[in-house]
Structure formats: structure tokens, C-alpha cells
Amino acid sequence: MMKRLLLTAALAGILVAGPALAQEATATAATPPPAPVQTDKFGRELGGHLFMPSHVIDDPFSYTAFGMFFGLGSGNALGPELQLSPPAVIGEKWYGYTGLGLGMILNVRILEYLSARAVLNTSAYLGTGSGAALTVGTSARITGSVGVKGSLPVGDNFRFAATIDASYGPVYSLLLAQGLVDALNTCRADPTQCSADLGGALQMTDTVTWVGGLVGSWAPTRYLGFTANFQFIAPTKTGSASGSQNGVTIAGVGEFDARPLLSWLPVGVNLAYQLTTPVGGSGVATAQEAGFGFYYTGRKDLALGLELDWKWSTLESQQVSKATLAWINFRYYWN
């Protein structure tokens, strides 16, 4: 009798709970599982590290971004020391000058591993101080370039790319000291033909240059990144003041981002170095540039920083120079 009562109770429970269980199962089947959380991964990210842009070196990443950079600085150039009475060149001395630069870059990702870019650069310098405007002169350069980049990731921590760019830019230079030196040499050689024709002091040259490059980046951790770059410079048209002849450029940068270690400190720093050297006896003039940058790293879609550079090079007047510059770098990324 007791077994019959227990069996009857069990059957009644099943009959009562059956519809509720069926409704719950139907509701569960009709409700889709929650979608996985999508995390934004930007083109400059490698191994969890966000690489910082620098005008000193290229990068191997494919992304869509717009950037601007503005630089201002001063330096010294080694030029002729002129004696006006009587006119003569009596030696060499260092003269001061002030320079500035402004540039814009637009990079567009066409495919996952292919991107195109367009760059516009302007720069100018003017001799400042006693006799500097005469000896160092004035120069202005406008350069536009277009290029493509093909990149490929290797694992989670490496990325490599090959680039090719074509640039064109006229250079306008007012070199009064060179005109005076030429006039003095003419007078010294033949006093009867002595004349002060300074028409050659104003020079305008333009250059079409092809640049091919190889670049690679490595991110061993989320807070460290390294990039190395090699470029070959091949002009198709040069002028005496452009200095754009065959050469190679080798550059490297190391960077540290404190944000992955300290979330309340979104600050990154980098150290960059670039060497340009001629190929053959008539190549580009040797130039070196070393930079130290501070960047805000709190947003993946924004790179904003200040770079301090020290540069040893040759001006358009073919005078050896050394300069210190400060650059403000801004870049906004869409992916």
C-alpha cells in the first residue's frame, strides 16, 4: 500500500512539473548564447604592445591613419668668414640659424597586409645673428611623396614589411655668401673682369627620388618594442643644391610603455637613431639624427608625443651643421 501511494505521488509530481520544464527548455533553446566580447585590435599593435610613431623611422604596420608633425629648432653651420674691406675670405666660423618643419601624412589600409600612403613635407631655415643671413643664407623645401607598403606578421611578436616610395620636391636657396666668394675669386683671377654678379646666389633645384625599404618590428612584451629600418635612396634627377643622390639609410628605435605595468601611468618613451650615408664617392652627404620622445599612450586610436632630436648634417649650402629640434607628433588611427 505504501509503495502504491509513493508511486502515485511521483506520477502526480511529474504531471505537474512537466509543462513547466518543457516551457523552460523551450525558452532556453529560443534564447541565443551571449555573443563573445569583441576587442579592438589596431594595426600598430603587436604582442599586446602599441608601437609609437616617429618621424626618424618607418614602421612595418598596415593601418588607416592621419597624422601631422610640427618641428622648430636652431643650430650652427660652419661657413666662410668674410672681410668686407678689402673684400676677402679670411677663414671659417660657426654661424647660427633657425629652422622649422611641417608635415602631414595619410595612410590607408587597402587590404589586411597592404596599405598606401601620401606625405607632404615643408621645411625652411634662415641664418640668424651677425653675418649669418649672408653666409648661411635662406632655404625652403617642399616635398611630396606617395608609396605603398606590404607587410606580413610572423607569429604574435614579429612583423616585417617592404616599402617603395616616390618623392618630388623643389628646393629654393638664397646663398649670398657663395655669390660673394665666386665674385672674389673672379676678381682675383682677372681684375679687368671683376664684377659682382650674384645671379648664381639664387638657386632652384628639384629632385625625383625613389626609395625602397625593408623594416621589421619585434615586441617581446606588452611594454617593450623594437624596430629596425633599412632604405636605399635612388634619385632620377638631382641638382647641385639638393644633395639627393644615391645613399642608404639605417635606423633603429627602442621604446617602453609604462601603461601595461601601471594602468594609472599612460606614458611611453622611445630612443631613435638614424644614419644616412652615401653610396660611392658622389652620393648623399652623411647625416646622423638621434631622438628622444615622450608619448601619451592612454588611447589605442591616438598617438600624441613630443620628440627632441639632435642632428648632424649638411645644409643646402653644403655647410656642415649641427642642430637641436623639437617635434610635436600627432596621429589618429581608425584601425
N, C-alpha and C positions, 0 to 999 in steps of 0.2 A: 504493500500500500504506500509506504514511504517513497519507494523508488518511482511509483507511478506519479505521485504528487510532484517530485523534483523534475521529472521529465516534462510534465505538463507546464511547470513554471518556466523551464528553459525554452520551450517552444513559444510560449507567450512572449518572452523577452525578445526572441528573435523576430517575431512578427511585429512587435512594436518598434524595435530599433532598426529593422531592415530598411524602411523608407528613408530614415534619417541618414544612414550610412550610404545609401545609394545617392542621395542628394549631395552629400559631402564629396563623394568620389567624382560625381559629375562636375561639381564646381571646381575641384582640383584639376580635372582634365581640361576644363574650359579656360582656366587662368594660365597664361603662358609664363614660363620661368622668367625671373628678372634678367634683363639684358646685362652683359658684363660691362663694367665701367671702362669707358674709353679714355685713355690718357694721351694728351697731345705730345707728339714727338716731332721736334723741329729738325730741319735739315742740318743744322750745325751741331747737333747732339751726337756724341759718340761714347759708348760705355757709360751713359749717365752724366757725362761731362759736357757742359755747354761751352764751346770754344768762343773766344773773344776776337773780334775783327781788329786788324792792324793795317795801316797803310804801308808798313815796311815789308809785309809778306803776304802772299796769296794763300788761299785755303783750298782744300780739296772737296768741299761740300756742294751739294746741289740743293738750292732753295730759291724762293722768291722773296726779294727784299729790296728796300730802297734805303740809301744811305747818303749822308753828307759829312764832309770834314772841312774844317777851317783851321789854318795854321798861321802863326805870327812869330817872328823871331828876329834875331840880329846876329851879326857875325863880323869877321875881319877878313880882308883879302890882301894879298901881297901884290902891290903894284909899283910902277915906276915912280921915283921921286924926281919931280921936275923943278928945274931952276928957270925962272922966267927972265931974269936979267943977269947975264946974257942967257938966251934960251939954251937949255942943255938938260940931259938926263944924268943925274949925279949918283944914282943908286936905286935902291928899293926900300920900301917901308910898308907897314901894315896900315890899311885904311878900314874904317868901319862902314857897314851898310845895314839896311833894314829890309827884310823880306816878308812876303805874305803869300799864302796859297789858299785856294778854294776849289773844292771838287764835289761832284755828285756821281753816284753810281746806282744803276738799276740792274738788278739780276732777276731773271725769270726762269723758273724751272719748267722745262718743256716736257720731259719725261722723268721717271724716277731717278735716273742716273745721267741726265743730260740737261744742261742749262745754258742760257745765252746771257750776255751782259753788254752794257754800254756805259762808258765812263767819260766824263768831261772834267778836265783839269785846267786850272789857270794859276799862274804864279808870276811874281814880279819881284824885283829888288831894286833898290836905289841907294847909291853911295851917300853916306851922311858924315858930317864932320868936316874939318878943314881939308880941302882939296879932294875929298872923297868923290864928290859928284863929278869931278873932272877925270879922275884916274880910274875909279871903279866903274863909273858910268851908270846907265839905266838899262834894264832889260825886262821884257814881258813875253810870256809864253802862253799859248793856248793850245791844248792837246785834246783831241777826241779819239776814242778808241772803241772798237767793238770786238767781241770774242765769243768763243764757245768753250765749254768745259765738259769733259766726260769723266765721271767718277765711278768708283766701284768700292763697296765695302768688303773687307776681308775679316771675317769674324765679327765680334762685337766691339773690338777695341782699335781696329785699324781701318783707315780709308785712304785710297790713292786716287790721283786724278792726272789727266793730261789736258793741257790748255793750249790754245792758239789765239793770238790777238793781233789785230792790225791797228796801228795808230797813225794819225796825221796831225801835224801841228806846226804853224809858223812861229818863228822867234824874231822879235824886234829888239834890236840892241843899239844903243847910242853910246859909242866908245870914243869919247873926245880925246882921251889920253893917247890912244893908238893913232888917231889922226895927227896929233901934235908930234908924236915920235916919228911918224912917216915924213912929216914936213921937215923936221930937224935933220933927218938922215938925207933927204933930198938936198937941202941947203948945204950940208957938209960935203956932199959928193960934188956938187956943181953950184957954186954961189950965184952964177948967172941965171940959173933956172929956179932960184929959190921962190917958192910960192906956198901959201898956206891954203891948200885945197883940202878941206875937211869933209869932202863928199863921202869918202870912204869910212867916215866915223859912224854913219848911219847904215846899219846892216839889217837885211831881212832875209832870212833863210827858212826853208821848210823841209820837212823830212817825213817820208813814209817808212814806217818801221814795222817789221814782222817780229813777233816774239812768241817763241814756243817754250812751254814749261812742263815740268814734272813736279808734283807736290804730294806729300803724304803727311798724315796726322796719326798720332797714337795717344790714346787715353788709358793709362794703366789703372787709374782710379777715377772716382767721380770728381775729385778735387784737383787732379793734375792733368795737363795736356801738353803735348809737344808737336811742333810742325816744322818740316824742312821743305825747302823750295829750291829748285834749280831752273834757270831760264837762259835761253840763248837769244841774243839780240841780233837781228839781221835787217839792216836798212836797205831800201831800194833807191833812196835819194837822200843825199846829205849836202850840207853847206858848211862853210868854214867855221861858223859860229855855233852850229847845232851840237857838235860833239857826239852825234848819234851815229856811230859806226860799230862794226862787229865787236861783240863782247859777250860776257856771261855774267849772270848774277846768281849768287849763292846766299841764301838767307835761312835763318832759323829762329824759332821763338819757343820759350817755355813759359807756362802760365799756371797760376794757382788760384782756385776759387774757394773762399772760406765758407760759402753758404752750405755745402753738404755736411760740413763739420759743425758749424754754428749757424743755425737757422736764423738767428737774430742779427747776423753779420753778412749781408748780401754784398760783399766786396771781393773783387778779383784783381790780381796784379799780373803783369806779364813783363818779360825781358826779351827784346828782339835785337837781332843784328843782321845787317845786310852788307855784302861786299860785291861791288861791280868792278870787273877787271877786263882789260882789252884782250882780244884775240889777235895776235900778230902785232907788228910794230905801229900800225896806223889805226888801232881800234879806239874804243872809248877811253876816256880818261878814268883812272882809278878813283873810286869813290867808296867811302865807308859811312855807315849810319848805324848808330846804336840808340835804342829807345827803351823807355821805362814807362809803363802805363798803369793807370788806376781805372777800374770799371765797376759800374753798378750791375749786379747780377741777380737782382730780385725778381725779374720777369723773363720768361723764356722768349717772348716776342720782341724784346727790346735790348739793345746793347748801347750803352752810353758811357763814354770814358774820356779821360784826359791823358795824352801821351806827351812825354818830354823826350826830345831827340837831340843827339849831338851828331853833327855831320861834318865830314872832312871830304872836300870835293874840289872841283874846278868850275869857276863861273863861265858864263858865255864869253867873257873877255879873255878866257884862258888863264886867268889868275887863280892861284891856289887859295883856297878859303877854308875857314872853319867857322861853324855856326851852331847856335843853340836855338831850338824851335819848340813851341808848344802847340799841340794839335788837339782840337775837340772833335771826337769821333761819335757820330750818331748813326744807328742802323735799326730799321724796323723790319721784322720778319713776319711773313704770312704763313710759311710752312718750312 
